[in-house]
Amino acid sequence: MSETTEQTNDGVATHELRPTKSRWTHVALRVSDIDATIAFYQRYTGLELLDRREDEDGYGAWLGHSDQKEFPFILVVAQFFPDKDPFAPAPLAKMAPFNHFGIELPTKADVDDIAARAEADGCLAMPARMMPDPIGYICMLEDPDGNLVEFSFDQGVYETVRAKWG
């Protein structure tokens, strides 16, 4: 990570720690209920609340994994006040029917556990099932705004990345 201060259009940069090259850092969702969204992602994904803010436009939060200090990747969620939403009157966009976030779990039993909890909570979109390689064993949940989150086992992302990039 770079620790040099660079000039921005407005003067000196606000943050000194940043990547040394272009880096994938986040995905952002416009949400209807930030509290419900934070609770969902904490309950099911293991994401932790990194930051939460409020300003004149609404609420924002960052969720991530605390062990990703070297190459952080976060979920940004924003709930705008109705009279301050820069995207109104557009409805909330949702990732569906195929578009989704993907989370790989260590065991098949972990997928079954997530599916059982989601079914009890009424947010299971697709029961756990085995899919053709490289998809693996998966289930799908719907977050409070209908975005799909896939939980998988044996998808091979880690193995493929390490085989290709070390």
C-alpha positions in Angstrom: 0.0 0.0 0.0 1.2 3.5 -0.8 1.8 5.9 2.0 2.6 9.0 0.0 0.4 12.0 -0.1 -0.7 13.1 -3.6 -2.3 16.3 -4.7 -6.0 16.0 -5.7 -8.1 18.6 -7.6 -8.9 20.2 -4.3 -5.4 20.1 -2.8 -3.9 17.5 -0.6 -5.5 14.0 -0.5 -7.5 13.2 2.7 -6.1 9.7 3.2 -2.4 8.6 3.0 -2.9 4.9 2.9 -4.1 3.6 -0.5 -3.3 0.9 -3.1 -0.2 1.0 -5.2 -2.3 0.1 -8.3 -5.9 -0.2 -9.4 -7.7 -2.5 -7.0 -11.2 -3.9 -6.7 -12.5 -2.5 -3.4 -16.3 -2.6 -3.1 -19.8 -3.2 -4.3 -22.5 -0.8 -3.3 -26.3 -1.2 -2.8 -29.0 1.4 -2.4 -31.3 -0.1 0.3 -34.7 0.6 1.8 -33.9 -0.2 5.4 -30.2 0.1 6.4 -30.7 -1.6 9.8 -32.4 -4.6 8.3 -29.7 -4.9 5.6 -26.9 -4.7 8.1 -28.5 -7.3 10.3 -29.1 -9.6 7.4 -25.5 -9.5 6.1 -24.1 -9.8 9.7 -26.3 -12.8 10.4 -25.7 -14.8 7.2 -22.4 -13.7 5.7 -20.1 -13.1 8.6 -19.5 -9.5 7.4 -18.6 -7.1 10.2 -19.7 -3.5 10.5 -16.6 -1.4 9.6 -18.2 2.0 9.5 -21.6 3.6 9.8 -22.4 7.2 9.0 -25.3 9.7 8.7 -25.3 12.9 6.8 -27.8 15.3 5.2 -28.6 12.8 2.4 -29.2 9.7 4.5 -27.4 6.7 6.1 -24.4 4.8 4.9 -22.5 1.7 6.2 -19.5 -0.4 5.2 -19.3 -4.1 5.9 -16.3 -6.3 5.4 -14.1 -9.1 6.8 -11.6 -7.9 9.5 -9.0 -10.2 8.2 -8.8 -8.4 4.8 -6.4 -5.7 5.9 -4.0 -6.1 3.0 -6.6 -6.1 0.2 -9.9 -4.9 1.6 -13.2 -5.6 -0.2 -16.3 -4.2 1.3 -20.1 -4.0 0.8 -21.3 -0.4 0.9 -25.0 0.1 1.7 -26.8 3.4 1.5 -30.3 4.4 2.5 -31.1 7.9 1.2 -33.7 10.2 2.8 -36.8 10.3 0.4 -36.3 14.0 -0.4 -32.5 13.6 -0.8 -32.3 10.5 -2.9 -30.2 11.4 -6.0 -31.6 8.4 -7.8 -35.3 9.0 -7.2 -37.8 8.3 -8.7 -36.0 5.2 -9.9 -37.0 2.1 -7.9 -34.4 0.2 -5.9 -32.4 -2.0 -8.3 -32.0 -5.6 -7.2 -29.6 -8.3 -8.2 -31.9 -11.1 -9.5 -32.8 -13.5 -10.9 -29.2 -14.7 -11.7 -27.2 -11.7 -10.6 -25.9 -12.3 -7.0 -23.1 -12.0 -4.5 -21.2 -15.2 -3.9 -19.8 -16.5 -0.7 -17.8 -19.8 -0.5 -18.1 -21.7 2.8 -15.7 -24.3 4.2 -18.1 -27.3 4.3 -21.3 -28.7 2.8 -22.8 -28.7 6.3 -22.3 -24.9 6.4 -24.4 -24.5 3.3 -27.1 -26.7 4.8 -27.0 -24.7 8.0 -27.4 -21.3 6.2 -30.2 -22.8 4.1 -32.1 -24.1 7.2 -31.7 -20.7 9.1 -32.8 -18.8 6.0 -35.8 -21.1 5.5 -36.9 -20.5 9.1 -36.4 -16.8 8.6 -38.4 -16.7 5.3 -35.5 -15.5 3.1 -34.5 -18.8 1.4 -34.7 -18.2 -2.4 -33.3 -21.5 -3.5 -32.8 -24.6 -1.4 -29.4 -26.2 -1.1 -28.6 -28.4 -4.1 -25.6 -29.8 -6.0 -24.9 -28.0 -9.3 -22.5 -29.0 -12.1 -18.8 -28.2 -11.7 -17.5 -25.6 -11.1 -20.7 -24.3 -9.3 -20.6 -26.9 -6.5 -23.2 -27.2 -3.7 -25.2 -24.0 -3.3 -28.2 -22.3 -1.8 -29.5 -18.8 -2.5 -30.9 -16.3 0.0 -32.8 -13.0 -0.6 -31.6 -9.9 1.4 -34.3 -7.5 2.7 -34.4 -5.7 -0.8 -34.5 -9.0 -2.8 -30.9 -9.1 -3.8 -29.6 -12.7 -4.1 -26.7 -14.0 -2.1 -25.3 -17.4 -3.0 -23.6 -19.6 -0.5 -21.4 -22.4 -2.0 -19.2 -25.3 -1.0 -16.6 -26.8 -3.3 -16.8 -24.1 -6.0 -13.1 -24.0 -6.6 -12.5 -20.2 -6.5 -9.6 -20.5 -4.1 -8.0 -23.4 -5.9 -8.4 -21.8 -9.3 -6.9 -18.5 -8.1 -3.9 -20.2 -6.4 -3.3 -22.4 -9.4 -3.3 -19.5 -11.8 -1.8 -16.7 -9.7 0.1 -18.5 -7.0 
